[in-house]
């Protein structure tokens, strides 16, 4: 391998790492997580399930100001946003500080399109439960089979 080939490969690697870094940006800022040291996770953590009629989302979101909590749904996208209150303790008093605070927004792609006019959401004991009825075209249909 010549030095020229090595430099070309290093340049390609730098470009690829730059592209990867861009994928981890939100509005020009690095993604932040409410789990320090585990930046690959998103807040709130969610379970998503579905049946023939609905998509169900359960979001683990303790400590939120329920007045700041917002849920929006369009076609096949769900956005949850809100704010976790900041605890006022002087930094020199902390022995460990693993619970972050501040504003957050998380948008996920749903497995099928929904009817946004019929979405229901309930927040209780730190869990946000959302029921998203599937749109009529996304619901399975029984097909009659003709036998000759």
N, C-alpha and C positions, 0 to 999 in steps of 0.2 A: 504494500500500500504506500503510495507516494504521499508526501505532505499535502499536495494539492487536493487529492481525494479525501484525505482526513479532514481538511478544512471545509470542503464542500459538505461532508457528512455532518460536521459540527454545526454548520450554518443551517442545514435542514433540521437538525435536532432542535436548535434554538427556535426556529420558526414553528415547529410542531408544539413545543412547550408554550410558546406565546399564544397559539390558537387554543390550547387546552386551558390556559389561564383566562382567556377571554370568555370561555364557556362558564367559568365560575364567578362571573361578575353579574351584579344586579344594579342597573342604572349607573354603571361605572364604578361601583364600590364592591369590595369582596363580600361574598355571602357571609352572613353572620348566623350563628346558631345559638340557641339557648342552652346548649350542652357544651360548655367550654372543653376544648381538647378533642371534641368529636365533631369537627366541622362538616363531615359528610352527611350528618343528620339534619333534618329540617324541623322547624317548629311550626305548628304543632304536629306531633307524630300522629299518623292516621291509620285506621283500618278501613278498607273499602270492600264491600261485598255487594252482591246483586241477586235478584231473583227475576222471574219473568216480567214483573210489573215495576219494580223499583230498584234504585241503587241506594245503598246505605253507607253513610260515612260516620265513623266515630272518631273524633279528634280529642286527643289527650291534651287538655289545656288548663291546668290548674293555675290559680292565682291571677286570673284575668279580671280586669274591670269589665263587668258584663255590659256596661253602657258603651264601651268602646268597641265591643265585638260586632263585626259586620260580616255577613255572608252574602255573596253575589253568585249567581249562576246564569250562564249563557250557553246554549246549545250543548257542548260537551266539555265545558270548563267550569270549575268551581274555585272561587277565591274566598279565603278566610283571612280576615285582618283584625287587628286589635292592639291592645297595649297591656303589658304587664307592669304593674306599679313598682316603682323603685322604693326599696327599703332604705330609710335614712339612718345609716350607721357610719360614724367616722371610719375611714379606711384603716386607721391604726388599731381599731378594735376587732377587726376581722381576724379569725384564725384560719378560716377557709371560706371562700366565696365562690360557689359553683352555680348558684341560681342567678341567671342574668335577668335583666328587665329591659323594657323599652318597647317600641313599636315593632310590629311584624306584619308581613303579608306573605301568604303562600297560595299559589295557584297550582291546581292539578288538572290533568286531563282525565276525563271520565271515560269509562269503557263504551258508552253509547250516548246518543243525544237524549236530552231530557226535556220535560215541559216545565220551564222556569216559573210559570204562574202557580204551580201546585206544590212547590218545594216547601217543606216544613223543617224547622230547626228548633232544638231545645237545648239549653245549657243548664246542667245540674251537676253538682258535686265535682266540678272540674272537668266534666266530659261534655263535649258538644256533639249532639246526635242530629244528623241531617238525613231526611228522607227525600230522595229526588225521584219523582215518578218519571219513568221512561216516556219518551214521545211515542205517539201511536205507530210511527213508521219503524221505531226501534224494537217494538214488542214482537215476540215470535207469533206466528200465525199457524194454525193447524191447516194443513193442506189435505183436501179430500183426494183419495186415490180411487180412480175408476178401475174396476176390474172387468175385463172382457171375458 
